[in-house]
Amino acid sequence: LPPAGGPASSSTSSSTAGASSLALPPMVPAAIAEPDAGALVMRLWDSCATTGRLCWSARDITAACAEDVEWEDLSHSSTPITGRADVFAHLSARQARDEACGSRLVVERACDGRTGAGFTWHRSNDAGDVGLRGTTFVEVDGDGRIVYVREIAEPLFKPGGGTAALLRAVAKPPAVPPVPLGDARRQPTNASDLVAYLWLEVQGAADFRAEAARYFDKNIVYQDLNFDLPFVGVDHVSSFLEEFDIPGLTFVPDRISDGEDSCCFTWEVDLGVEGA
């Protein structure tokens, strides 16, 4: 299946131009009740029963956006798309391509959250084939309108363990060796708190792998889309974490959703090297 940001044919280009030139849809009214990002995600992206094959609408999503929305489609560009008009043009072009080739986006897992939520997905077709997979993070403001989105698809080439080898070669070990958690160990209260605990408090400690493993179900499934297959079970996942236990390497969360039962977050890699 073609990636969402892939090049369009000449016939697709004409329909894309027509789609992106449509009038900008008006914003939906501000939410009266407390914002619910998780419910908004399900309504906009997982509505196959009401919208048919495509399962999402550029107009509906843009109508749910704030005027100053920032949209990061990392499979398209490292530069964010800002403002409802540009987001509408980008999504309309994608929708035209999807309709032309019979492609659709299928939500796999979605998380709850009031101000932030997200979901994993794959691209498919009428035959039900599983194509490119990815993740989307969504954040809303106090009015319940979308103010930030980041979406990213898996790499077409799977570097696998080569990723760890590359990171190990360029990461700069810290000047001070890590110490055990000690009295900093605590019990998280929900999914988002668990993410904050593991990535902001436990990561970098000398005993972080053992502490993280306390929260693994025996049948845990860990999907790193740089690898062809998921890691299944505590032993397999623990070995994976050991491979990426690289001095100087830190996965830094940028935005963490506030889900009770599940959580989605964005992050970047800090190699301990200035400018990297």
N, C-alpha and C positions, 0 to 999 in steps of 0.2 A: 504494500500500500504506500502511496506517496506521502512524504512528510507534509504537515500542514503548511509549512513555509516554503515548499518546493516551488520550482519554476512552473509557470502555467504555459499551456500551448497557446497558439494564436487565437484559436476559437474561444478558449477560456478567457483570454485577455479582454475581449470585447465585452463579455458578460461581467467580468470583474469591474471594468470601467463603469458600466451601468449601475452595478450594485453599489459601488463606493460613492457615486454621485447622488444617491438618494438623499432626501431631506433628513437632517438630523432629528431623531425622535426626541420628544420632550422628556424631561426627567420625571420619574415617578414621584409622587408626593412623599414628603418626609414621613418616616415611620412614626406612628402614634405610640406604640408600645416600645419596649426595650428592643434594640437591634438584635437580629438573629442571623448571623452570617452563615451558620450551618444550614438553616432552612432556605436561605436565599440561594446558596450553592445548589441544593437539590432542585429548587424550582427552575433555575436558569439553565443548568447543565444536564440534569437527569430527568427530563420530562418527555421521554419517548412516547408515553401513552397519549400525550395530547398534541405533540408536534410532528409525529410521524418519524420518518427515517433519520432526519438530520439530528434531532434531539437537542438542538440549541439554536438560538436566533440572535444575529448581530444586533437587530433592533431592540430586542428585549434586554439583552445584556447592557447595551449602551444606555438605554433608558434608566437602568438601575445604577448608573455611574454618577458620581459627583462631577462637577465641571472641571475640577483640577485633578481628575483621576490620573494615576501613573501606572502604566502597563508595561511590564517587562516580559517580552517574549524572547527568551534567551536562545531559542532555535532560529530566530529571525535576525536579531541584532543585539549587541551589548548596550545599545543606547535605548533608554526607556521611551515609550510612546506616551506623550502627555496631552491631556485635554480630551474631552468627549468626542470632538469632531475627528481627530486623528485616530482615536481608538475605533470609532465607528467605521472609518475608511479601511483600517487594517482588518477588522473582523468581517466586514462585508466582502472584502476580497477573498478572505479565507472561505467564507460561506459559499461564494460563487464557485470556487475551485472544488470544494467538497461536493456540491450538488452536481457539478459537471462530471466528476469521476465516480460518483456513487459511494463516497466515503463518509464515515460518521465517527464521532467521538463517543466512546462508551465509558461511563463512570464505573470504576471497580470498587473502590472504597472511599467513603466520604466521612469527614470528621465533624463533630459538633463544635459549637463555639458561638459566642455572642458577637464579639468584635472581629474575630478572625477565624477562618476555617480553611479547608482545602480538600483535595481529593486526588486519588491516583486514577489513571485512565489508560485506555488503549484505543488506537484507531482501528476501525473495522469496516466491513462492507456488507452487502445483502446476503452474502454466503456465510457471514459470521466469522470470517478469518480474523485472527489477532495480528495486528500490525504494530506500528511504532507505539511504545509505551511512554508514559511521562507522569508528571505531577504538577498541580496547579495550586497556588496559595492565594487566598482572597481575604482582604481586610476591608471593613466598612467603618464609616464614621458614626457619630451620634444620631444622625438622621436615618441610618440604615442603608446609606448609599455606598457603593464601592469606591474606595479611594486608592486602593493599591492591589495589583495583581502581579504575581510572578509565575510564569509557566516555563517548564523545561522538558524536553524529550530526551530519551536515552540516546547515547551515541550509536551510530550505525556500526562502527568498529569497536569491538570489545577488547580493551587492553588487558583486562583481568589483573593478574598479579603484577604485571608491568607497571601499573599505577603506583603501587607501594614502592617498587624499586626506584622509580623516578623521583618520588617524593623524598625517599630516604637519601637520595644523592644530592638534593638541593636544600633540604631543611637544615636549619642551623640549631644545634642543640643549645638548651638554655645554659647560662653560666652557673646557675644554682641547681643541683639535682633535685628531683621531686621528693616530697615527703609524704608519709601516709596521711589519710584523712583524719584519723584520731577523733577528737570531739566534734569535728565538723560533720560527721555522719548523722543523717536524720531520715525521717520517713516522709516521703512526698505524699500530698493529699489527693492529687488527681493526675490526669494525663499530662496536662500542660506543666504542672509543677514537677512532674517526673522528668520531663524534657529539660526544664531549667536546672534541676538538680544534677542530672547526669552530664549535661554539656557545659554548664556554667560553674558548677561547684566540684563535681567529682573528676571531670576530665583534667588530666595533668597531675593528679595525685599518684603516688607510687603504687597504690593498690586499687586503681580505678577499675581494672578489668574484673577483679573479684567483687567489687561493690556493684558494678553494672550487672554482673551475672546473677546477683540476688533477685533481680527483677525479671529474669528470663523465664518464661514458661518452658517446660521440658520439650514442647513441640514448636518452639519459636521458629518463625520463618523470617529471615533477614534478606531482603532483596537489595543488592547493590547493582545498579544497571550497567556498571562497567564490566560485570561478569555475565556469562551466558546463563548460568543457573543460580537459583537462590541458595543460601546457606540455611540448612534445616537442622534443628536440634541444638541443645546447649553446647555440646562439644564442638560442633562444626562452627557455630557462631563465635565461640570463644577463640578458636584458632584463627578465624578471620580478624578479630580484634587484635590479637597478638601480632599478626602480620602488619597491621597499621599502627601499632604502638611505636611510633617513630619520634625520637627526641626532637623537640622543636616544632613538631606538627600539631596544630590546633584547629579544630573545626569550630568556628565562631558563629553562633546563632545571631542572625540579624533581627528577625521578627518571629515570635512564637505565638501561635493561636491560643485561645483561652478555653479550649475544650475540656470538659470534665472526663469523658470516656475515651477520647482519642485526640490526637494533636497533629498539626502540620506546622513546619517551621522552615524558614529560609536560612541559609548559612553561607559562609565563605571560608576559604582555607587560609590560615596564617602559617607561613613557613618559618617565622622567626627571622626573616631577612627583610631589611628595609626595602619597601617598594614591591614586595612579592606577596 
